[in-house]
Amino acid sequence: MNLIAEIRRQLAEHPGAQCEEGKNWIRYVPSSDQGFVAELSADPDRYTVAFDGWHEHFGDAESAVKCFMFGLSDRSRLKIVSRGGTPHKWTVESLENDKWVEVSATGLVFFTFWRQARVEYRQNTLIETTRDK
């Protein structure tokens, strides 16, 4: 599977999508600051999907493409926790039965834990799936 070609094919249905790409990677750039950057890169032995500071590794291309496209939909959002103005934890959440459920989290080991936490949510809505519900 050619990852870049497959993502381009799926994004062709969404003419507003702004993407940057290289030989082995593609990056979705949100149209507003309410969204987050989504990137998929391919290495010889694995695929990596990243949403801002969150990331996940995949062994197969199909799972990586599904995750990347999920990040562009209104059924996903990114919870970002900052302390002292510096983000240190990113959690991907999924909309399940009208409730947001944590799917996966990535965080820094060293951060200013003594500072007050601030939580921010970002969401891409390029692929609308919940509008009719």
C-alpha positions as CSV (number, residue, x, y, z in Angstrom):
1,M,0.0,0.0,0.0
2,N,1.3,3.4,-0.9
3,L,0.4,5.4,2.2
4,I,0.7,8.9,0.6
5,A,-1.4,7.9,-2.4
6,E,-4.1,6.3,-0.3
7,I,-4.4,9.3,2.0
8,R,-4.5,11.7,-1.0
9,R,-7.3,9.5,-2.5
10,Q,-9.3,9.7,0.7
11,L,-8.7,13.4,1.2
12,A,-9.9,14.1,-2.4
13,E,-13.4,14.0,-1.0
14,H,-12.5,16.9,1.2
15,P,-11.2,19.8,-1.0
16,G,-10.5,22.0,2.0
17,A,-7.7,19.7,3.3
18,Q,-4.3,21.4,3.5
19,C,-1.5,18.9,3.4
20,E,2.3,18.9,3.2
21,E,4.2,15.8,2.1
22,G,7.6,14.3,1.5
23,K,8.8,11.0,0.2
24,N,7.7,9.0,3.3
25,W,5.4,11.3,5.2
26,I,2.3,13.4,4.9
27,R,1.1,16.1,7.3
28,Y,-2.4,17.6,7.6
29,V,-2.4,21.3,8.6
30,P,-5.6,22.4,10.3
31,S,-7.4,25.5,8.9
32,S,-7.9,26.9,12.4
33,D,-6.1,27.0,15.7
34,Q,-9.0,24.8,17.1
35,G,-7.5,21.8,15.3
36,F,-4.2,20.0,15.5
37,V,-1.5,18.8,13.1
38,A,-1.8,15.2,12.1
39,E,1.2,13.4,10.6
40,L,1.9,10.0,9.3
41,S,5.4,8.8,8.5
42,A,6.8,5.5,7.2
43,D,10.0,3.8,8.3
44,P,11.2,0.5,6.9
45,D,9.8,-1.5,9.8
46,R,7.0,0.6,11.2
47,Y,4.6,3.5,10.7
48,T,4.1,6.4,13.1
49,V,1.0,8.6,13.4
50,A,1.4,11.8,15.4
51,F,-1.2,14.3,16.6
52,D,0.7,17.3,17.9
53,G,2.7,15.7,20.8
54,W,0.9,12.4,20.9
55,H,2.2,9.5,18.8
56,E,1.6,5.8,18.1
57,H,3.5,3.2,16.2
58,F,1.9,0.7,13.9
59,G,3.2,-2.5,12.2
60,D,0.9,-2.3,9.2
61,A,0.0,0.5,6.8
62,E,-3.8,0.0,6.9
63,S,-4.0,0.6,10.7
64,A,-1.8,3.6,10.4
65,V,-4.0,5.2,7.6
66,K,-7.1,4.5,9.6
67,C,-5.7,6.2,12.7
68,F,-4.5,9.2,10.7
69,M,-7.9,9.6,9.1
70,F,-9.6,9.2,12.5
71,G,-7.6,12.2,13.7
72,L,-9.2,14.3,11.0
73,S,-12.7,13.4,11.9
74,D,-15.1,14.9,14.4
75,R,-15.2,11.6,16.3
76,S,-11.8,12.3,17.7
77,R,-10.3,15.1,19.8
78,L,-6.9,15.8,21.5
79,K,-6.8,16.7,25.1
80,I,-3.6,18.7,25.9
81,V,-2.4,19.2,29.5
82,S,0.0,22.0,30.1
83,R,1.9,23.2,33.2
84,G,3.7,26.5,33.3
85,G,2.7,27.1,29.7
86,T,4.4,24.0,28.5
87,P,2.4,21.0,27.1
88,H,3.4,17.7,28.8
89,K,0.5,15.2,28.1
90,W,-1.5,14.5,25.0
91,T,-4.5,12.2,25.1
92,V,-6.5,11.1,22.1
93,E,-10.2,10.7,22.8
94,S,-13.0,9.1,20.8
95,L,-16.7,10.0,20.8
96,E,-18.6,6.9,21.8
97,N,-22.3,7.0,22.5
98,D,-22.2,10.8,23.0
99,K,-19.4,10.5,25.5
100,W,-15.7,11.2,25.1
101,V,-13.5,8.2,26.0
102,E,-9.8,8.2,26.4
103,V,-8.1,6.0,23.7
104,S,-4.3,6.6,24.2
105,A,-2.0,9.0,25.9
106,T,1.6,10.2,25.5
107,G,3.4,12.3,28.0
108,L,6.7,13.7,29.0
109,V,8.6,12.2,31.9
110,F,10.1,15.5,33.1
111,F,7.7,18.4,33.5
112,T,7.0,21.2,36.0
113,F,4.5,19.1,38.0
114,W,4.3,21.8,40.7
115,R,2.7,24.3,38.4
116,Q,-1.0,24.5,37.9
117,A,-2.4,22.3,35.2
118,R,-4.3,23.8,32.2
119,V,-6.4,21.5,30.0
120,E,-7.2,22.4,26.4
121,Y,-9.1,20.4,23.8
122,R,-8.5,20.5,20.1
123,Q,-10.5,18.9,17.3
124,N,-10.3,18.5,13.6
125,T,-13.6,18.4,11.8
126,L,-12.5,17.9,8.3
127,I,-14.4,14.6,8.1
128,E,-17.9,15.2,9.6
129,T,-19.6,12.0,10.8
130,T,-21.7,13.2,13.7
131,R,-23.6,16.1,12.1
132,D,-26.7,14.1,11.3
133,K,-26.9,12.5,14.7
